[in-house]
Amino acid sequence: MSLYRVGLSRGMLSSFQRVMRGEGLHTSSAVQYEYIKVDKRGEKKNVGLIQLNRLKALNALCDGLVSEIGEALQEMETDTSIDAIVITGSERAFAAGADIAEMKDKSFQDCYARKFLSHWDIISKCPKPTIAAVNGFALGGGCEVAMMCDIIYAGEKAKFGQPEITLGTIPGAGGTQRLTRAIGKSKAMEMILTGEFMSAQEAEKAGLVSKVFPVEELVGEAIKLGERIGEFSQIAAAMCKEAVNMSDELPLSNGLLYEKKLFHSSFATDDKREGMTAFLEKRKPDFKDN
Ligand SMILES: C[C@@H](CO)C(=O)SCCNC(=O)CCNC(=O)[C@H](O)C(C)(C)COP(=O)(O)OP(=O)(O)OC[C@H]1O[C@@H](n2cnc3c(N)ncnc32)[C@H](O)[C@@H]1OP(=O)(O)O
């Protein structure tokens, strides 16, 4: 049974419970991947790095590649030494979309019966903070994977687009929804209906990207961001992530209530006591993620 399937069969347990119990698999060099490279980076090795590595096909997201991302995320999710996760590609391409050769002969029945692209959701469901470090093309599914992450950093030559219309289809992994939420209806509609690409600088201005960096500095900056997040209580970080993501799902009044409930819950943690005590004692907090 693949690690991915082991992870999925535990679906009834919340990710948070699993992390807290320290159960499950650990990121290790024992797992061999065909389409990705996996590493732990940062001074404390607390930032997981997933690098898409199907270079000849511009990291086109074939089924095997996405399954491997899922396996790596499952491992990093249960590895308590990892606080944040960076997903990146190559300098030429973050990912040029779903694999067109794999899709060409698929029928409606294949897609519907096998829930085509549904397993991609694992990326957006990761409870740990995820950062997409995008150099080069992030097209179609590539743009969608970037948008499934919590934060997008881009290299200055990055290009974002949802060109599915040029293939006679539409985005199928959240492109219409997430892009519209990120940059507004008019800009998203124009991009999706024309298949035109958006530069990193335009994407930063429109709100799709947080920051733009020189190409060669991008991954290092994303790792630094992961390290900064790792300095805080990881329970608080998970709650922040959950609350922010709920703003996409809920009407304002429900979102505000959800936030309040999580805020109250944070008062049950040792880290909240430590954070506030440290502030009053004018010292650095020593969070235990507890
Ligand atoms: C359904 C949704 C998900 O919701 C999708 O993602 S559909 C796919 C959307 N993506 C696209 O339409 C982008 C397709 N790719 C391109 O338009 C171009 O490759 C490019 C990114 C603009 C780069 O062009 P360039 O001329 O520099 O490079 P090549 O076209 O020669 O590409 C090199 C090599 O990679 C293969 N490849 C690129 N993208 C894909 C893909 N999405 N699926 C499968 N293969 C891809 C391309 O076929 C070339 O392979 P080779 O002929 O060298 O074997």
The ligand as an SDF file (V2000), in Angstrom:
LIG
                    3D

 54 56  0  0  0  0  0  0  0  0999 V2000
   -7.2490   21.0350  -17.1470 C   0  0  0  0  0  0  0  0  0  0  0  0
   -6.3510   22.0380  -16.5560 C   0  0  0  0  0  0  0  0  0  0  0  0
   -6.2130   21.8600  -15.0800 C   0  0  0  0  0  0  0  0  0  0  0  0
   -7.3120   22.4440  -14.4600 O   0  0  0  0  0  0  0  0  0  0  0  0
   -4.9930   22.1260  -17.2280 C   0  0  0  0  0  0  0  0  0  0  0  0
   -4.0030   22.3500  -16.5940 O   0  0  0  0  0  0  0  0  0  0  0  0
   -4.9440   21.9560  -18.9280 S   0  0  0  0  0  0  0  0  0  0  0  0
   -3.2470   22.4060  -19.3260 C   0  0  0  0  0  0  0  0  0  0  0  0
   -3.0510   23.8890  -19.2950 C   0  0  0  0  0  0  0  0  0  0  0  0
   -1.7180   24.2320  -19.7000 N   0  0  0  0  0  0  0  0  0  0  0  0
   -1.3980   24.5960  -20.9370 C   0  0  0  0  0  0  0  0  0  0  0  0
   -2.2300   24.6670  -21.8110 O   0  0  0  0  0  0  0  0  0  0  0  0
    0.0640   24.9240  -21.2000 C   0  0  0  0  0  0  0  0  0  0  0  0
    0.6410   23.9600  -22.2330 C   0  0  0  0  0  0  0  0  0  0  0  0
    2.0210   24.2880  -22.5430 N   0  0  0  0  0  0  0  0  0  0  0  0
    2.3560   25.3500  -23.3180 C   0  0  0  0  0  0  0  0  0  0  0  0
    1.5390   26.1320  -23.7310 O   0  0  0  0  0  0  0  0  0  0  0  0
    3.8230   25.4940  -23.6470 C   0  0  0  0  0  0  0  0  0  0  0  0
    4.4540   24.2740  -23.4000 O   0  0  0  0  0  0  0  0  0  0  0  0
    4.5210   26.6030  -22.8150 C   0  0  0  0  0  0  0  0  0  0  0  0
    4.3640   26.3990  -21.3140 C   0  0  0  0  0  0  0  0  0  0  0  0
    3.9750   27.9750  -23.2230 C   0  0  0  0  0  0  0  0  0  0  0  0
    6.0470   26.5540  -23.1270 C   0  0  0  0  0  0  0  0  0  0  0  0
    6.2400   26.5940  -24.5270 O   0  0  0  0  0  0  0  0  0  0  0  0
    7.6780   26.2230  -25.1310 P   0  0  0  0  0  0  0  0  0  0  0  0
    7.5810   26.4170  -26.6100 O   0  0  0  0  0  0  0  0  0  0  0  0
    8.7370   26.9700  -24.4010 O   0  0  0  0  0  0  0  0  0  0  0  0
    7.9010   24.6830  -24.7550 O   0  0  0  0  0  0  0  0  0  0  0  0
    7.1780   23.4070  -25.4260 P   0  0  0  0  0  0  0  0  0  0  0  0
    5.7680   23.7010  -25.7450 O   0  0  0  0  0  0  0  0  0  0  0  0
    8.0380   22.8670  -26.4900 O   0  0  0  0  0  0  0  0  0  0  0  0
    7.1500   22.3860  -24.1520 O   0  0  0  0  0  0  0  0  0  0  0  0
    8.3000   21.6040  -23.7940 C   0  0  0  0  0  0  0  0  0  0  0  0
    7.8270   20.1900  -23.5650 C   0  0  0  0  0  0  0  0  0  0  0  0
    6.8970   20.1880  -22.4890 O   0  0  0  0  0  0  0  0  0  0  0  0
    5.6870   19.5740  -22.8980 C   0  0  0  0  0  0  0  0  0  0  0  0
    4.5570   20.1780  -22.1910 N   0  0  0  0  0  0  0  0  0  0  0  0
    4.3770   21.4690  -21.8680 C   0  0  0  0  0  0  0  0  0  0  0  0
    3.2310   21.6380  -21.2390 N   0  0  0  0  0  0  0  0  0  0  0  0
    2.6480   20.4340  -21.1460 C   0  0  0  0  0  0  0  0  0  0  0  0
    1.4260   19.9650  -20.5860 C   0  0  0  0  0  0  0  0  0  0  0  0
    0.5900   20.7710  -19.9480 N   0  0  0  0  0  0  0  0  0  0  0  0
    1.1500   18.6580  -20.6780 N   0  0  0  0  0  0  0  0  0  0  0  0
    1.9860   17.7900  -21.2800 C   0  0  0  0  0  0  0  0  0  0  0  0
    3.1820   18.1860  -21.8170 N   0  0  0  0  0  0  0  0  0  0  0  0
    3.4870   19.4820  -21.7550 C   0  0  0  0  0  0  0  0  0  0  0  0
    5.6190   19.8440  -24.3900 C   0  0  0  0  0  0  0  0  0  0  0  0
    4.7480   18.9420  -25.0030 O   0  0  0  0  0  0  0  0  0  0  0  0
    7.0690   19.6400  -24.7720 C   0  0  0  0  0  0  0  0  0  0  0  0
    7.3240   18.2480  -24.8200 O   0  0  0  0  0  0  0  0  0  0  0  0
    8.1520   17.6140  -26.0600 P   0  0  0  0  0  0  0  0  0  0  0  0
    7.4160   17.9520  -27.2880 O   0  0  0  0  0  0  0  0  0  0  0  0
    9.5020   18.2790  -25.9870 O   0  0  0  0  0  0  0  0  0  0  0  0
    8.1960   16.1460  -25.7550 O   0  0  0  0  0  0  0  0  0  0  0  0
  1  2  1  0
  2  3  1  0
  2  5  1  0
  3  4  1  0
  5  6  2  0
  5  7  1  0
  7  8  1  0
  8  9  1  0
  9 10  1  0
 10 11  1  0
 11 12  2  0
 11 13  1  0
 13 14  1  0
 14 15  1  0
 15 16  1  0
 16 17  2  0
 16 18  1  0
 18 19  1  0
 18 20  1  0
 20 21  1  0
 20 22  1  0
 20 23  1  0
 23 24  1  0
 24 25  1  0
 25 26  2  0
 25 27  1  0
 25 28  1  0
 28 29  1  0
 29 30  2  0
 29 31  1  0
 29 32  1  0
 32 33  1  0
 33 34  1  0
 34 35  1  0
 34 49  1  0
 35 36  1  0
 36 37  1  0
 36 47  1  0
 37 38  1  0
 37 46  1  0
 38 39  2  0
 39 40  1  0
 40 41  1  0
 40 46  2  0
 41 42  1  0
 41 43  2  0
 43 44  1  0
 44 45  2  0
 45 46  1  0
 47 48  1  0
 47 49  1  0
 49 50  1  0
 50 51  1  0
 51 52  2  0
 51 53  1  0
 51 54  1  0
M  END
$$$$
